[in-house]
Amino acid sequence: MSITEAQPRSGTASPPRARAAGHPGLILAFLCVAGFMTFLDVSIVNVALPSIERDLGVSESYLQYIVTAYGTVLGGFLLLSGRLADTFGRRRILRTGLIVFAAASLLAGVAQGSTMLIAARGLQGLGAAFIAPAALSLLTNTFAEGPERNRALGIWGGLSGIASVAGVVLGGLFTEGPGWRWIFFINVPIGLAAAALAPFVVPESRAERRPRAFDTAGAVVLTAGLMLLIYTLGQTVDVGWTSARTIGGLVVTGILLTAFLVIERRAESPLIPLGIFRLRALRAANITAVLLFGTLVTLFFFASLFMQQVLDYSPIRTGLAYVPLAIIVSVGAGISSKLVTKMAAKPVLITGIVITVAGMLMLWRLPVHGGYVSDVLPAFLLAGLGLGMSFVPLQVAAFAGVRKTESGLAAGLINTSQEAGGALGVAIAATIVFSRVPALTKAAHGDPPLVLAARASVFHEAFLIAACFATVGVLVALSLPKLRAPEHANGESVVPVA
């Protein structure tokens, strides 16, 4: 049984106190705030990483886990939490996620060591995993299929990219101001306030039929496989690719992911009904999402380090350097939101990713003593425009040809692909480039110009890897079927697959 489209169960209509049921604009704004908070925390720690490294004594190779712990747990549990939301009530699961997220943020803010911080980031990811699918299901339940839902999905699709950029801006402001701990503390009052207000803003809804059983085993095995994979990749920095630890970790990862496929084939209510991958558009859209968000998170992770450790920017200056990028991402999302209602989504998506590749190649060639206006800004504007243009058609492609009863599953899949892609992307890039640090440091012999050049070469390689992710994304997007512009039939808008 698949995760179904949000439909209120008979007799379980929204309570009288959810007075906003007749105000979809207010509901959309509320859901966007909840979603924005979860998207924000993917990137908000990036600017603070050098400060966290210094204050908590975190080794450079373990910095990536502060980023990836969040995205990995989030990606692993999205599909199970979507099923829980369909069964027990989407608003109820949304509120639960908000409370868990707020509590985890408090723990992260008071962390006294890397272990506690990484664990808190994982718990934040669990809270976000409850929030994201519940919010997206409530969105599709609020807006009828057609132009209204397309516009709402356009806003939601562009939100993740905008939040990622806003995260690094706010991360710089908090790190330079009250301190990096406030990038976590700020979530506490917002999360608790949203949880308290939800019953007054969002009506409750749940699936018409409950599944007989939850695929808990599938969710646990999938998450364990993803986490072990990222951990194993990170360990190669210290132990190498041919060590017993690396080979053993990859073997166990393969076993876990194979076991997940076996579980899904035998489960009464599988987490992912594998038949849905027969849809060509959905399959290509999710693979593209993995690659595109791998590019996005790698960009923010290494651009922050480059600006602070090579260009000698302060945290606040690094955060402010992202402001034009935030603006251009919004512009790109706005442009593509209009284009996908007038033309096919496929060429819009491909154009956006190609522009992203061009921006990443400009970052690959950033001079060691480059200027912001002459070197950094043009690369940011190009990459940001491409990313913004890509997010909305990616959402449209992910839902193309999906039956109404499986739209919740499609929402869980695209969210999972985005979060897992970001976590895996930065893990792969960090593993490859940080493995070169010891040799480069030794070759520099402590000479400051050589040390600076060595650092720059490491970050340049990371940008090139991100460009490769996006280039493969273009190739995958080319395999998408032709997604025609929305047509109107019986008052509804559909995106048929040619």
C-alpha positions as CSV (number, residue, x, y, z in Angstrom):
1,M,0.0,0.0,0.0
2,S,1.4,3.4,-1.0
3,I,1.3,6.6,0.9
4,T,-1.9,8.2,-0.3
5,E,-2.9,11.6,-1.2
6,A,-4.0,13.7,1.7
7,Q,-7.7,13.1,2.2
8,P,-9.5,13.7,5.5
9,R,-11.0,10.6,7.0
10,S,-14.8,10.7,7.4
11,G,-15.6,12.0,10.8
12,T,-12.0,13.4,11.2
13,A,-12.4,16.8,9.6
14,S,-10.4,19.7,11.0
15,P,-11.4,20.7,14.5
16,P,-13.3,23.9,15.0
17,R,-10.3,25.7,16.4
18,A,-8.4,25.2,13.1
19,R,-10.1,28.3,11.8
20,A,-7.5,28.9,9.0
21,A,-9.0,26.0,7.0
22,G,-10.7,28.6,4.7
23,H,-7.5,30.6,4.3
24,P,-5.1,28.6,2.2
25,G,-2.7,31.5,1.9
26,L,-2.2,31.5,5.7
27,I,-1.8,27.7,5.8
28,L,0.8,27.9,3.0
29,A,2.7,30.6,4.9
30,F,2.7,28.5,8.1
31,L,3.8,25.4,6.3
32,C,6.6,27.3,4.5
33,V,7.9,28.6,7.9
34,A,8.0,25.0,9.2
35,G,9.7,23.8,6.0
36,F,12.0,26.7,5.8
37,M,13.3,25.9,9.3
38,T,14.2,22.4,8.3
39,F,15.8,23.4,5.0
40,L,17.7,26.2,6.8
41,D,19.5,23.8,9.1
42,V,21.1,21.9,6.2
43,S,23.4,24.8,5.5
44,I,23.3,27.2,8.5
45,V,26.2,25.4,10.2
46,N,28.6,25.8,7.2
47,V,29.9,29.3,8.0
48,A,30.2,28.3,11.7
49,L,32.4,25.2,11.0
50,P,35.8,26.9,11.6
51,S,34.5,28.4,14.9
52,I,33.0,25.0,16.0
53,E,36.3,23.3,15.0
54,R,38.3,25.7,17.1
55,D,35.9,25.8,20.2
56,L,35.2,22.1,20.4
57,G,38.4,20.7,19.0
58,V,36.8,18.9,16.2
59,S,39.2,17.3,13.7
60,E,38.9,18.5,10.1
61,S,37.9,15.1,8.8
62,Y,35.0,14.9,11.3
63,L,33.6,18.4,10.4
64,Q,31.6,16.9,7.6
65,Y,29.6,14.8,10.1
66,I,28.1,17.9,11.6
67,V,26.6,18.5,8.2
68,T,25.9,15.0,7.1
69,A,24.4,13.6,10.4
70,Y,21.4,15.9,9.9
71,G,20.8,15.1,6.2
72,T,21.4,11.4,6.6
73,V,18.9,10.8,9.4
74,L,16.4,13.2,7.7
75,G,16.7,11.3,4.4
76,G,16.5,7.9,6.0
77,F,13.3,8.5,8.0
78,L,11.3,10.7,5.6
79,L,9.3,7.9,4.0
80,L,8.4,6.2,7.3
81,S,7.4,9.5,8.9
82,G,5.2,10.2,5.8
83,R,3.4,6.9,6.4
84,L,3.0,7.8,10.1
85,A,1.5,11.2,9.1
86,D,-1.0,9.5,6.7
87,T,-2.1,7.2,9.5
88,F,-2.1,9.2,12.7
89,G,-2.7,12.6,11.3
90,R,-0.4,15.0,9.4
91,R,-0.8,17.9,11.7
92,R,-0.1,15.7,14.7
93,I,3.1,14.4,13.2
94,L,4.0,17.9,12.1
95,R,3.7,19.2,15.7
96,T,5.7,16.2,17.0
97,G,8.5,17.0,14.6
98,L,8.5,20.7,15.6
99,I,8.9,19.7,19.3
100,V,11.6,17.2,18.6
101,F,13.4,19.7,16.4
102,A,13.3,22.4,19.0
103,A,14.6,20.0,21.7
104,A,17.4,18.7,19.5
105,S,18.4,22.3,18.7
106,L,18.7,23.1,22.4
107,L,21.0,20.1,22.9
108,A,23.1,21.2,19.9
109,G,23.4,24.7,21.3
110,V,24.7,23.5,24.7
111,A,27.0,20.7,23.2
112,Q,30.4,20.5,24.9
113,G,32.0,18.1,22.4
114,S,31.8,16.8,18.9
115,T,30.0,13.6,19.9
116,M,27.1,15.4,21.6
117,L,26.9,17.9,18.7
118,I,26.8,15.3,16.0
119,A,24.2,13.3,18.0
120,A,22.0,16.4,18.4
121,R,22.3,17.1,14.7
122,G,21.1,13.6,14.0
123,L,18.1,14.1,16.4
124,Q,17.4,17.4,14.6
125,G,17.3,15.4,11.4
126,L,14.7,13.1,12.9
127,G,12.5,16.0,13.9
128,A,12.9,17.4,10.4
129,A,11.9,14.0,8.9
130,F,8.6,14.3,10.7
131,I,8.1,17.9,9.6
132,A,8.9,17.8,5.9
133,P,6.5,15.1,4.5
134,A,3.7,16.1,6.8
135,A,4.0,19.7,5.7
136,L,4.1,18.8,2.0
137,S,1.1,16.5,2.4
138,L,-0.9,19.2,4.1
139,L,0.1,21.5,1.3
140,T,-1.3,19.2,-1.4
141,N,-4.4,18.6,0.7
142,T,-5.0,22.3,0.9
143,F,-4.6,23.2,-2.8
144,A,-6.7,21.4,-5.4
145,E,-4.8,19.9,-8.3
146,G,-4.3,22.5,-11.0
147,P,-2.8,26.0,-11.2
148,E,-3.1,26.7,-7.5
149,R,-1.3,23.6,-6.5
150,N,1.4,24.2,-9.2
151,R,2.0,27.6,-7.8
152,A,2.2,26.3,-4.2
153,L,4.6,23.6,-5.3
154,G,6.6,26.2,-7.1
155,I,7.0,28.2,-3.9
156,W,7.8,25.0,-1.9
157,G,10.3,23.9,-4.6
158,G,12.2,27.2,-4.6
159,L,12.1,27.4,-0.8
160,S,14.8,24.7,-0.3
161,G,17.4,26.6,-2.4
162,I,16.5,30.0,-0.8
163,A,16.7,28.5,2.7
164,S,20.1,26.9,1.9
165,V,21.5,30.3,1.0
166,A,19.7,32.1,3.8
167,G,21.3,29.6,6.1
168,V,24.8,30.6,5.4
169,V,23.9,34.3,5.7
170,L,22.3,33.8,9.1
171,G,25.1,31.4,10.1
172,G,27.6,34.2,9.6
173,L,25.5,36.8,11.4
174,F,25.1,34.5,14.5
175,T,28.6,33.3,14.5
176,E,30.1,36.7,14.4
177,G,27.5,38.1,16.8
178,P,26.3,36.2,19.8
179,G,28.2,33.1,18.8
180,W,27.8,29.9,16.8
181,R,25.6,28.3,19.5
182,W,22.8,30.7,18.5
183,I,22.4,29.1,15.1
184,F,20.8,26.3,17.1
185,F,19.2,28.3,20.0
186,I,17.1,30.4,17.5
187,N,15.2,27.2,16.5
188,V,13.9,26.6,20.0
189,P,11.3,29.5,20.3
190,I,10.3,29.2,16.7
191,G,9.7,25.5,16.8
192,L,7.8,25.6,20.1
193,A,5.7,28.6,18.9
194,A,4.8,26.8,15.6
195,A,3.8,23.6,17.5
196,A,1.5,25.7,19.7
197,L,0.0,27.6,16.8
198,A,-0.6,24.6,14.5
199,P,-4.0,23.7,15.8
200,F,-5.3,27.2,15.2
201,V,-3.9,27.4,11.6
202,V,-3.7,24.0,10.0
203,P,-6.7,21.5,9.8
204,E,-6.0,17.9,10.6
205,S,-6.1,15.3,7.8
206,R,-5.1,11.7,7.4
207,A,-5.3,8.9,4.9
208,E,-8.7,7.3,4.3
209,R,-7.3,3.8,5.0
210,R,-4.6,2.8,7.5
211,P,-1.9,0.4,6.5
212,R,-2.0,-2.9,8.4
213,A,1.6,-2.6,9.4
214,F,4.5,-0.1,9.3
215,D,7.7,-1.0,7.5
216,T,9.9,0.0,10.4
217,A,12.5,-2.6,9.5
218,G,12.9,-1.1,6.0
219,A,13.3,2.4,7.4
220,V,15.9,1.3,10.0
221,V,17.9,-0.8,7.5
222,L,17.9,2.0,4.9
223,T,19.0,4.6,7.4
224,A,21.7,2.3,8.8
225,G,23.0,1.7,5.3
226,L,23.2,5.3,4.4
227,M,24.8,6.3,7.7
228,L,27.4,3.5,7.4
229,L,28.2,4.5,3.8
230,I,28.9,8.1,4.8
231,Y,30.9,7.1,7.8
232,T,33.0,4.7,5.8
233,L,33.7,7.3,3.1
234,G,34.7,9.8,5.8
235,Q,37.1,7.3,7.4
236,T,39.0,6.9,4.2
237,V,40.7,10.2,4.9
238,D,42.5,8.6,7.8
239,V,42.7,4.9,6.9
240,G,42.7,4.9,3.1
241,W,40.5,3.2,0.5
242,T,42.2,-0.3,0.7
243,S,42.1,-0.7,4.5
244,A,40.1,-3.5,6.1
245,R,37.9,-0.9,7.8
246,T,36.9,0.8,4.5
247,I,36.4,-2.5,2.6
248,G,34.4,-4.0,5.5
249,G,32.2,-0.9,5.8
250,L,31.4,-0.9,2.1
251,V,30.6,-4.6,2.2
252,V,28.3,-4.2,5.1
253,T,26.7,-1.2,3.4
254,G,26.0,-3.3,0.4
255,I,24.5,-6.0,2.5
256,L,22.2,-3.5,4.3
257,L,21.0,-1.9,1.1
258,T,20.4,-5.3,-0.5
259,A,18.5,-6.4,2.6
260,F,16.4,-3.2,2.3
261,L,15.4,-4.3,-1.3
262,V,14.5,-7.8,0.0
263,I,12.4,-6.3,2.8
264,E,10.5,-4.0,0.4
265,R,9.7,-7.0,-1.9
266,R,8.2,-9.0,1.0
267,A,6.7,-6.3,3.2
268,E,2.9,-6.1,3.4
269,S,3.1,-2.3,3.4
270,P,6.5,-1.5,2.0
271,L,8.2,1.8,2.7
272,I,8.9,2.1,-1.0
273,P,6.6,0.1,-3.3
274,L,9.3,-0.7,-5.9
275,G,6.9,-0.6,-8.8
276,I,6.7,3.1,-8.6
277,F,10.2,3.3,-10.1
278,R,8.8,2.1,-13.4
279,L,7.7,5.7,-13.9
280,R,10.5,7.1,-16.0
281,A,10.0,10.7,-15.0
282,L,9.9,10.0,-11.3
283,R,13.0,7.8,-11.6
284,A,15.1,10.4,-13.5
285,A,13.9,13.3,-11.3
286,N,15.0,11.6,-8.1
287,I,18.4,10.7,-9.5
288,T,18.8,14.2,-10.7
289,A,17.8,15.5,-7.3
290,V,20.5,13.4,-5.6
291,L,23.1,14.9,-8.0
292,L,21.8,18.5,-7.9
293,F,21.6,18.7,-4.1
294,G,25.0,17.0,-3.8
295,T,26.3,20.0,-5.9
296,L,24.4,22.5,-3.7
297,V,25.6,21.3,-0.3
298,T,29.1,20.8,-1.6
299,L,29.1,24.4,-2.9
300,F,28.1,25.9,0.5
301,F,30.3,23.6,2.6
302,F,33.5,24.4,0.6
303,A,32.7,28.0,-0.4
304,S,32.5,28.9,3.3
305,L,35.8,27.3,4.0
306,F,37.4,28.9,1.0
307,M,36.3,32.4,1.9
308,Q,37.4,32.1,5.5
309,Q,40.6,30.0,5.2
310,V,41.9,31.3,1.8
311,L,40.4,34.8,1.3
312,D,40.6,35.5,5.1
313,Y,36.9,36.6,5.4
314,S,35.4,36.9,8.9
315,P,32.3,34.8,9.6
316,I,30.0,37.8,9.2
317,R,31.6,38.8,5.9
318,T,31.3,35.3,4.7
319,G,27.6,35.3,5.5
320,L,27.0,38.6,3.9
321,A,28.9,37.4,0.8
322,Y,26.0,35.0,0.2
323,V,23.3,37.7,0.1
324,P,23.4,38.2,-3.6
325,L,23.4,34.5,-4.0
326,A,20.2,34.3,-2.0
327,I,18.6,37.0,-4.1
328,I,19.5,35.4,-7.4
329,V,18.3,31.9,-6.3
330,S,14.9,33.6,-5.6
331,V,15.0,35.2,-9.0
332,G,15.8,31.9,-10.7
333,A,13.0,30.2,-8.8
334,G,10.6,32.9,-9.8
335,I,11.6,32.7,-13.5
336,S,11.2,28.9,-13.6
337,S,7.9,29.0,-11.8
338,K,6.5,31.0,-14.7
339,L,8.3,29.1,-17.4
340,V,6.9,25.7,-16.3
341,T,3.3,26.9,-16.7
342,K,4.0,28.0,-20.3
343,M,6.5,25.4,-21.6
344,A,7.8,21.9,-20.9
345,A,9.6,21.5,-17.6
346,K,12.5,19.4,-19.1
347,P,14.3,22.2,-21.0
348,V,13.9,24.5,-18.0
349,L,15.5,22.0,-15.8
350,I,18.4,21.2,-18.2
351,T,19.0,24.9,-18.8
352,G,19.2,25.5,-15.0
353,I,21.7,22.7,-14.4
354,V,23.9,23.8,-17.3
355,I,24.1,27.3,-15.8
356,T,24.9,25.7,-12.5
357,V,27.8,23.8,-14.0
358,A,29.2,27.0,-15.5
359,G,29.1,28.7,-12.1
360,M,30.8,25.8,-10.4
361,L,33.6,25.9,-13.0
362,M,34.1,29.5,-12.2
363,L,34.5,28.7,-8.6
364,W,37.0,26.0,-9.6
365,R,39.2,28.7,-11.0
366,L,38.9,31.2,-8.1
367,P,42.3,33.0,-7.6
368,V,44.0,32.6,-4.2
369,H,43.9,36.4,-3.8
370,G,40.7,36.9,-5.8
371,G,38.4,39.9,-5.2
372,Y,34.8,39.5,-4.2
373,V,33.2,41.6,-7.0
374,S,35.6,40.5,-9.7
375,D,35.8,36.8,-8.9
376,V,33.5,35.4,-6.2
377,L,30.3,37.3,-7.0
378,P,30.1,36.4,-10.7
379,A,30.5,32.7,-9.9
380,F,27.8,33.0,-7.1
381,L,25.4,34.7,-9.4
382,L,25.7,32.2,-12.2
383,A,25.5,29.1,-9.9
384,G,22.6,30.7,-7.9
385,L,20.6,31.5,-11.0
386,G,21.1,27.9,-12.3
387,L,20.1,26.3,-9.0
388,G,17.1,28.5,-8.6
389,M,15.9,27.7,-12.1
390,S,16.3,23.9,-11.4
391,F,14.4,23.4,-8.2
392,V,10.9,24.1,-9.5
393,P,10.9,22.0,-12.7
394,L,12.6,19.2,-10.6
395,Q,9.5,19.2,-8.3
396,V,7.2,19.1,-11.4
397,A,9.1,16.2,-12.9
398,A,9.0,14.3,-9.6
399,F,5.2,14.3,-9.7
400,A,4.7,13.8,-13.4
401,G,2.6,10.7,-14.2
402,V,2.1,9.8,-10.5
403,R,-1.3,8.6,-9.5
404,K,-3.2,10.7,-7.0
405,T,-3.1,7.8,-4.5
406,E,0.8,7.8,-4.6
407,S,1.5,11.5,-4.5
408,G,2.5,11.3,-0.8
409,L,5.0,8.6,-1.7
410,A,6.3,10.7,-4.5
411,A,6.7,13.6,-2.1
412,G,8.6,11.4,0.3
413,L,10.9,10.1,-2.4
414,I,11.9,13.5,-3.8
415,N,12.6,14.9,-0.2
416,T,14.6,11.8,0.5
417,S,16.6,12.1,-2.7
418,Q,17.4,15.8,-1.9
419,E,18.5,15.2,1.6
420,A,20.4,12.0,0.9
421,G,22.0,13.6,-2.1
422,G,23.3,16.6,-0.1
423,A,24.7,14.3,2.6
424,L,26.3,11.9,0.2
425,G,27.6,14.7,-2.1
426,V,29.6,16.5,0.6
427,A,30.8,13.2,2.1
428,I,32.2,12.1,-1.2
429,A,33.8,15.5,-2.0
430,A,35.2,15.8,1.5
431,T,36.6,12.3,1.5
432,I,38.4,12.8,-1.8
433,V,39.8,16.3,-1.2
434,F,40.7,16.0,2.5
435,S,42.8,12.8,1.8
436,R,45.2,15.1,-0.1
437,V,45.7,17.5,2.9
438,P,48.6,15.7,4.7
439,A,50.7,15.4,1.5
440,L,50.1,19.0,0.5
441,T,50.8,20.2,4.0
442,K,54.1,18.3,4.1
443,A,55.1,19.7,0.7
444,A,54.4,23.3,1.8
445,H,57.1,23.0,4.5
446,G,55.3,25.7,6.6
447,D,55.8,28.4,4.0
448,P,52.6,30.6,4.3
449,P,52.2,31.2,0.6
450,L,52.6,27.5,-0.2
451,V,50.2,26.6,2.6
452,L,47.6,29.0,1.3
453,A,48.0,27.6,-2.2
454,A,47.7,24.1,-0.9
455,R,44.4,25.0,0.8
456,A,43.1,26.6,-2.3
457,S,43.9,23.6,-4.4
458,V,41.9,21.4,-2.1
459,F,38.9,23.6,-2.3
460,H,39.3,24.0,-6.0
461,E,39.1,20.3,-6.4
462,A,35.9,20.1,-4.3
463,F,34.3,22.7,-6.6
464,L,35.3,20.6,-9.7
465,I,33.8,17.5,-8.1
466,A,30.6,19.5,-7.5
467,A,30.6,20.5,-11.2
468,C,30.9,16.9,-12.1
469,F,27.9,16.0,-10.0
470,A,25.9,18.7,-11.9
471,T,27.2,17.5,-15.3
472,V,26.0,14.0,-14.6
473,G,22.7,15.6,-13.5
474,V,22.4,17.2,-17.0
475,L,22.9,13.8,-18.6
476,V,20.3,12.2,-16.4
477,A,17.8,15.0,-17.0
478,L,18.2,14.5,-20.7
479,S,16.6,11.0,-20.2
480,L,13.4,12.6,-18.9
481,P,10.4,12.1,-21.0
482,K,8.9,15.2,-22.6
483,L,6.9,16.9,-19.8
484,R,4.4,19.1,-21.6
485,A,3.1,22.4,-20.1
486,P,0.0,22.1,-17.9
487,E,-3.2,21.5,-19.8
488,H,-6.7,22.1,-18.4
489,A,-9.2,19.4,-18.3
490,N,-12.4,19.5,-16.1
491,G,-11.0,22.4,-14.2
492,E,-7.8,20.5,-13.3
493,S,-4.2,20.9,-14.5
494,V,-2.3,17.9,-15.4
495,V,1.3,17.3,-16.4
496,P,1.1,14.3,-18.8
497,V,4.1,12.3,-19.8
498,A,4.6,12.0,-23.5
